[in-house]
Amino acid sequence: MQQKNAIQKDPRGMGYAGSSACISCHAGIVDSYTKTAHSRTTTPASAENITGSFHADSNRFHYKTDLEVVMESKEGKFFQTAYEAGQPKASFPFDIVIGSGRKAQTFLYWQDSNTCQLPVTYSVIGKCWVNSPNYPTDRVRFDRVVPIGCFECHASFVDRTGMREEKGYRVDQLNKNSVIYGIDCERCHGPAAAHVAYQQEHPAEKLAKYILTYKNLTNTQKMENCATCHSGLREPIRSPFLFKPGNLLKDFYQPDTVKQEPATLDVHGNQYQLLMASKCFKGAVETMSCGTCHNPHKTERNDLKIFSTRCMSCHQQNSKQFCKMAPKLGATIVNNCIDCHMPATPSKLISLQTEQAGNISNLVRSHLIAKYPDATIKYLKSVRD
């Protein structure tokens, strides 16, 4: 009875069990997954989830001599307050954190049924507060309404209750009580209520029932399950929240009418297109998918050795595909294929501006697996120095 009530409370409907229902059978996977960037890509604002400092020596962003935004903590709640000539002009709360805290975090607040972006973002790389992307540098804005599209890739669900037009732009009205933070189990594996109910009633049954298992998907279906969010900004035909394993992108997004060369694609959101343009992928189109290299249930991002081991499963020693640089390094096993063939590349879409009008680049691993001579020279220099 408790499980049935839990299922009814999921805002996505009766078919969904909620990720907490997965713990009884998959405790280890759930525990490791909760630490990943996917799981933490949106969170409720709290002292634990906000990475930036609220200490008096590091809680300000100056726009000009007499205009600044101060990050303030009051009775367990957090605010961005604009001051001009020392006088408070406007103050709004941190309600939602977007970003896992690995590179940067930006913040939203609820204004009735709308979410608005706060003017100051935190750069984890720069260890400082910065101007929110594409915000003005000479004045403070608190009125940028965030559309549902941001939630469609940074959350598992939010209910859109209405839409209106303002100054030629669509404004989405959202139900703040319906937000499912982060990318949860059912966002990738599909609705699991029937699966959970059956497995709880038949604990000895080891064959998964009433849920589509990843290994049974075609390679295209595996790729497009990830591409729902990792294929850049696209105009939706249907809500991406309705996408389930086995569905295809063509049924959810308008087709790309402009074919871009891989070199022009931005690394921030176009990993899907970049990977498909890679020689590695073209040579293994029936077998290579995102899961060939990534275990989404674990935090592996900085473990270049483990990723390189997966490269070596195809590029084996004594084969024509083995690393040509290895003999120069005296190596029989390559522990870092990544810095040479998937260099961290600055995003053209997202850069963060500091108080001194400098930019902090948002570096993302290019998924166009290729030869990058400059990156190779840089890597060889680093291992020799």
C-alpha positions as CSV (number, residue, x, y, z in Angstrom):
1,M,0.0,0.0,0.0
2,Q,2.9,2.4,0.8
3,Q,4.4,1.8,-2.7
4,K,1.0,2.5,-4.4
5,N,0.7,5.8,-2.5
6,A,4.3,6.7,-3.5
7,I,3.5,6.0,-7.2
8,Q,0.4,8.2,-7.1
9,K,2.4,11.2,-5.8
10,D,4.8,11.3,-8.7
11,P,3.8,14.3,-10.8
12,R,4.5,12.5,-14.0
13,G,1.5,10.2,-13.4
14,M,0.6,6.7,-12.2
15,G,3.1,4.9,-14.5
16,Y,6.0,6.4,-12.5
17,A,7.4,5.0,-9.3
18,G,9.9,7.7,-8.3
19,S,13.6,7.0,-7.9
20,S,13.3,6.1,-4.2
21,A,11.5,2.9,-5.3
22,C,14.6,1.7,-7.1
23,I,16.7,1.6,-3.9
24,S,15.5,-1.7,-2.5
25,C,16.9,-3.6,-5.5
26,H,19.5,-1.2,-6.8
27,A,21.0,0.4,-3.7
28,G,24.6,0.4,-4.9
29,I,23.7,1.9,-8.3
30,V,21.4,4.6,-6.8
31,D,24.1,5.5,-4.2
32,S,26.8,6.0,-6.8
33,Y,24.5,7.8,-9.2
34,T,23.4,10.4,-6.7
35,K,27.0,11.7,-6.7
36,T,27.1,12.2,-10.5
37,A,26.7,15.5,-12.4
38,H,23.6,14.2,-14.1
39,S,21.9,13.5,-10.8
40,R,22.9,17.0,-9.4
41,T,22.3,19.1,-12.5
42,T,19.4,20.8,-10.7
43,T,18.9,20.9,-7.0
44,P,16.9,23.0,-4.5
45,A,18.9,26.0,-3.2
46,S,20.6,25.2,0.1
47,A,23.9,25.7,1.9
48,E,24.9,22.2,0.8
49,N,24.0,22.7,-2.9
50,I,25.2,26.3,-3.5
51,T,29.0,26.2,-4.2
52,G,29.7,29.9,-4.0
53,S,30.8,31.7,-0.9
54,F,28.6,34.0,1.3
55,H,31.5,35.2,3.4
56,A,31.9,39.0,3.6
57,D,35.3,39.0,1.8
58,S,34.0,37.0,-1.2
59,N,30.3,37.5,-1.6
60,R,30.1,40.5,-4.0
61,F,30.0,41.2,-7.7
62,H,30.7,44.8,-8.7
63,Y,29.2,46.2,-11.8
64,K,30.6,49.7,-11.4
65,T,31.8,52.0,-8.6
66,D,28.4,52.4,-6.8
67,L,26.5,49.3,-8.2
68,E,27.0,45.8,-6.8
69,V,25.1,42.6,-6.1
70,V,25.8,41.0,-2.7
71,M,25.1,37.3,-1.9
72,E,23.5,37.2,1.5
73,S,22.4,34.5,3.9
74,K,19.5,35.3,6.2
75,E,18.0,32.8,8.6
76,G,19.0,29.8,6.5
77,K,17.8,31.4,3.2
78,F,19.9,32.9,0.5
79,F,19.5,36.1,-1.5
80,Q,21.1,38.2,-4.2
81,T,20.6,41.8,-3.3
82,A,21.4,44.8,-5.6
83,Y,22.9,47.8,-3.8
84,E,23.5,51.2,-5.4
85,A,25.6,53.7,-3.4
86,G,25.2,51.4,-0.5
87,Q,21.4,51.4,-0.6
88,P,19.5,48.2,-1.2
89,K,17.4,48.4,-4.5
90,A,16.1,44.9,-5.0
91,S,16.5,41.5,-3.4
92,F,15.5,38.0,-4.7
93,P,16.0,34.5,-3.3
94,F,18.0,31.6,-4.5
95,D,15.3,28.9,-5.1
96,I,16.9,26.6,-7.7
97,V,20.5,25.7,-8.4
98,I,21.4,24.8,-12.0
99,G,24.7,23.0,-12.4
100,S,26.3,20.2,-10.4
101,G,29.1,22.4,-8.9
102,R,31.8,21.0,-11.1
103,K,32.3,24.0,-13.5
104,A,29.7,26.6,-12.7
105,Q,26.3,27.2,-11.1
106,T,23.6,29.6,-12.0
107,F,20.5,30.3,-10.0
108,L,16.7,30.8,-10.4
109,Y,14.0,32.2,-8.3
110,W,10.2,31.7,-8.4
111,Q,8.1,34.7,-9.4
112,D,4.5,33.4,-9.1
113,S,4.4,30.6,-11.8
114,N,7.6,31.8,-13.6
115,T,11.2,31.1,-12.9
116,C,13.7,34.0,-13.4
117,Q,17.5,33.8,-13.6
118,L,19.4,35.7,-10.9
119,P,22.0,38.2,-12.3
120,V,25.1,36.6,-10.7
121,T,26.4,33.1,-11.4
122,Y,29.3,31.2,-9.6
123,S,32.3,30.0,-11.4
124,V,33.8,27.0,-9.7
125,I,36.9,27.2,-12.0
126,G,37.5,30.8,-11.3
127,K,36.4,30.5,-7.6
128,C,34.5,33.7,-7.9
129,W,31.1,35.2,-8.6
130,V,30.6,36.2,-12.2
131,N,28.0,37.9,-14.4
132,S,25.3,35.5,-15.5
133,P,25.8,34.5,-19.2
134,N,24.6,37.2,-21.7
135,Y,23.5,39.5,-18.9
136,P,24.3,43.3,-19.2
137,T,27.5,44.5,-17.5
138,D,26.3,48.1,-16.7
139,R,23.0,47.3,-14.8
140,V,21.4,44.6,-12.7
141,R,18.6,42.5,-14.2
142,F,16.3,40.2,-12.2
143,D,13.6,39.8,-14.8
144,R,14.9,37.2,-17.3
145,V,12.2,34.5,-17.4
146,V,13.6,31.0,-17.9
147,P,11.6,28.8,-20.3
148,I,10.7,25.2,-19.8
149,G,13.4,24.2,-22.2
150,C,16.1,24.7,-19.5
151,F,14.2,22.2,-17.3
152,E,13.8,19.7,-20.1
153,C,17.5,19.0,-20.0
154,H,18.4,20.0,-16.4
155,A,15.5,18.3,-14.6
156,S,13.3,15.2,-14.9
157,F,10.0,17.0,-14.9
158,V,8.1,20.2,-14.4
159,D,4.5,20.7,-15.3
160,R,3.7,23.6,-17.7
161,T,0.4,25.0,-16.6
162,G,0.1,27.7,-19.3
163,M,1.8,30.0,-21.8
164,R,1.5,33.7,-22.6
165,E,3.2,36.1,-25.0
166,E,5.3,39.0,-23.8
167,K,7.0,41.4,-26.2
168,G,7.1,38.7,-28.9
169,Y,8.5,36.0,-26.6
170,R,6.7,32.9,-25.2
171,V,6.6,32.9,-21.4
172,D,6.0,29.5,-19.8
173,Q,4.0,29.2,-16.6
174,L,5.1,26.3,-14.4
175,N,3.9,24.5,-11.3
176,K,6.7,24.9,-8.7
177,N,5.4,21.9,-6.7
178,S,5.9,19.5,-9.7
179,V,9.7,19.9,-10.2
180,I,11.7,16.7,-10.1
181,Y,15.2,17.8,-9.7
182,G,18.2,16.3,-11.6
183,I,18.1,13.5,-14.1
184,D,16.5,10.6,-12.2
185,C,16.3,6.9,-12.9
186,E,13.0,7.0,-14.8
187,R,14.1,9.9,-17.1
188,C,16.6,7.5,-18.7
189,H,15.0,4.1,-18.0
190,G,11.4,5.0,-18.5
191,P,8.3,4.7,-16.2
192,A,8.9,1.9,-13.7
193,A,5.7,1.6,-11.6
194,A,4.6,-1.7,-13.1
195,H,8.2,-3.0,-13.0
196,V,8.6,-2.1,-9.3
197,A,5.2,-3.6,-8.3
198,Y,5.9,-6.9,-10.1
199,Q,9.5,-7.3,-8.8
200,Q,8.3,-6.5,-5.2
201,E,5.6,-9.2,-5.5
202,H,8.1,-11.7,-7.1
203,P,11.4,-11.0,-5.3
204,A,12.9,-14.3,-6.6
205,E,12.4,-13.3,-10.2
206,K,15.7,-12.1,-11.6
207,L,14.6,-11.3,-15.1
208,A,13.4,-7.6,-15.3
209,K,9.7,-7.4,-16.1
210,Y,7.7,-4.4,-17.5
211,I,10.7,-2.2,-18.2
212,L,12.8,-1.8,-21.3
213,T,16.3,-2.9,-20.7
214,Y,19.1,-0.9,-22.2
215,K,20.8,-3.9,-23.8
216,N,17.7,-4.6,-25.9
217,L,17.7,-1.2,-27.6
218,T,19.2,-0.8,-31.0
219,N,22.4,1.3,-31.3
220,T,20.5,4.2,-32.7
221,Q,18.0,4.0,-29.8
222,K,20.8,4.0,-27.3
223,M,22.4,7.0,-28.9
224,E,19.1,9.0,-29.1
225,N,18.2,8.2,-25.5
226,C,21.2,10.4,-24.6
227,A,20.8,12.8,-27.5
228,T,17.5,14.0,-26.1
229,C,19.6,16.4,-24.1
230,H,23.1,16.2,-25.7
231,S,22.2,17.3,-29.3
232,G,22.0,21.0,-28.8
233,L,19.1,23.5,-28.9
234,R,16.3,22.2,-31.1
235,E,12.7,23.1,-31.6
236,P,10.5,20.4,-30.0
237,I,7.5,18.8,-31.6
238,R,6.5,17.1,-28.4
239,S,7.7,17.6,-24.8
240,P,11.1,15.9,-24.3
241,F,9.7,14.9,-20.9
242,L,7.6,12.4,-22.8
243,F,10.7,10.8,-24.4
244,K,11.1,7.2,-23.3
245,P,13.8,4.5,-24.1
246,G,13.2,3.2,-27.6
247,N,11.7,6.5,-28.9
248,L,13.4,8.4,-31.7
249,L,14.4,12.0,-31.9
250,K,12.5,12.6,-35.2
251,D,9.3,12.2,-33.3
252,F,10.2,14.8,-30.7
253,Y,12.2,17.5,-32.5
254,Q,12.0,19.4,-35.7
255,P,14.7,18.2,-38.2
256,D,17.9,20.2,-38.5
257,T,17.4,22.2,-41.7
258,V,20.9,23.6,-41.7
259,K,23.7,21.0,-41.8
260,Q,26.7,22.3,-39.9
261,E,30.3,21.3,-40.3
262,P,31.6,19.6,-37.2
263,A,34.2,22.4,-36.7
264,T,31.3,24.9,-36.3
265,L,29.3,22.9,-33.7
266,D,29.6,24.1,-30.1
267,V,31.0,21.7,-27.6
268,H,28.5,22.7,-24.9
269,G,25.5,20.8,-26.2
270,N,26.4,19.1,-29.5
271,Q,28.2,16.0,-28.3
272,Y,25.8,13.7,-30.2
273,Q,26.6,15.3,-33.6
274,L,30.3,15.6,-32.9
275,L,30.6,11.9,-31.9
276,M,28.7,10.8,-35.1
277,A,31.1,12.9,-37.2
278,S,34.1,11.0,-35.7
279,K,36.1,8.4,-37.6
280,C,35.9,6.1,-34.6
281,F,32.1,6.2,-34.6
282,K,31.8,5.9,-38.4
283,G,33.9,2.8,-38.2
284,A,31.7,1.2,-35.6
285,V,28.3,2.7,-36.3
286,E,26.5,-0.5,-35.4
287,T,28.2,-1.1,-32.1
288,M,29.5,2.2,-30.7
289,S,27.3,4.3,-28.5
290,C,27.6,6.8,-25.6
291,G,27.7,3.8,-23.2
292,T,30.7,2.3,-24.9
293,C,32.8,4.9,-23.1
294,H,30.5,6.3,-20.4
295,N,29.1,4.5,-17.3
296,P,26.4,7.0,-16.4
297,H,25.9,5.4,-12.9
298,K,29.4,6.5,-11.7
299,T,31.5,9.6,-11.5
300,E,34.4,8.9,-13.9
301,R,34.8,12.3,-15.4
302,N,38.4,12.9,-14.3
303,D,39.6,9.3,-14.7
304,L,41.5,9.6,-18.0
305,K,43.1,6.2,-17.5
306,I,39.7,4.4,-17.4
307,F,38.5,6.2,-20.5
308,S,41.7,5.4,-22.3
309,T,41.3,1.7,-21.4
310,R,38.0,1.8,-23.2
311,C,39.8,3.4,-26.2
312,M,42.3,0.6,-26.1
313,S,39.6,-2.1,-26.4
314,C,39.6,-1.2,-30.1
315,H,43.0,0.5,-30.5
316,Q,45.0,-2.5,-29.2
317,Q,48.8,-2.8,-29.1
318,N,50.4,-4.2,-32.2
319,S,47.4,-3.2,-34.3
320,K,47.3,-0.6,-37.0
321,Q,45.0,1.4,-34.8
322,F,47.5,1.6,-31.9
323,C,48.8,5.0,-30.7
324,K,51.6,6.3,-32.9
325,M,52.9,8.5,-30.1
326,A,53.3,5.5,-27.7
327,P,56.8,4.5,-28.9
328,K,58.0,8.1,-28.5
329,L,56.8,8.0,-24.9
330,G,58.2,4.5,-24.3
331,A,54.7,3.3,-23.5
332,T,53.1,-0.1,-24.1
333,I,49.9,1.0,-22.5
334,V,48.4,4.4,-23.1
335,N,46.9,6.0,-20.0
336,N,45.7,9.2,-21.6
337,C,44.2,9.1,-25.1
338,I,41.8,11.9,-24.1
339,D,43.9,15.1,-23.9
340,C,45.3,14.4,-27.5
341,H,42.1,13.2,-29.2
342,M,39.3,14.9,-27.2
343,P,40.8,18.1,-26.0
344,A,38.9,20.4,-23.6
345,T,37.6,23.1,-25.9
346,P,36.0,26.5,-24.9
347,S,32.3,26.8,-25.6
348,K,31.3,29.7,-27.9
349,L,27.9,29.8,-26.4
350,I,28.7,30.1,-22.8
351,S,31.4,32.3,-21.2
352,L,31.4,33.9,-17.8
353,Q,32.5,37.5,-17.3
354,T,34.4,38.5,-14.2
355,E,34.3,41.9,-12.4
356,Q,37.4,43.0,-14.3
357,A,35.6,42.3,-17.6
358,G,37.7,39.2,-18.2
359,N,36.2,35.9,-19.4
360,I,36.3,32.5,-17.9
361,S,35.9,29.9,-20.6
362,N,33.5,27.0,-20.2
363,L,35.7,24.1,-21.3
364,V,34.1,20.9,-22.5
365,R,35.7,17.8,-24.0
366,S,35.1,17.7,-27.7
367,H,33.4,14.6,-28.8
368,L,34.8,14.9,-32.3
369,I,37.4,12.2,-31.8
370,A,40.2,13.2,-34.1
371,K,43.9,14.2,-34.4
372,Y,44.6,17.6,-32.8
373,P,48.3,18.4,-33.4
374,D,48.3,21.4,-31.1
375,A,46.7,19.4,-28.3
376,T,49.2,16.6,-28.9
377,I,52.2,19.0,-28.7
378,K,50.8,20.4,-25.5
379,Y,50.3,17.0,-23.9
380,L,53.8,15.7,-25.0
381,K,55.3,18.9,-23.4
382,S,53.4,18.3,-20.2
383,V,54.6,14.7,-19.7
384,R,58.2,15.6,-20.6
385,D,58.5,18.7,-18.4
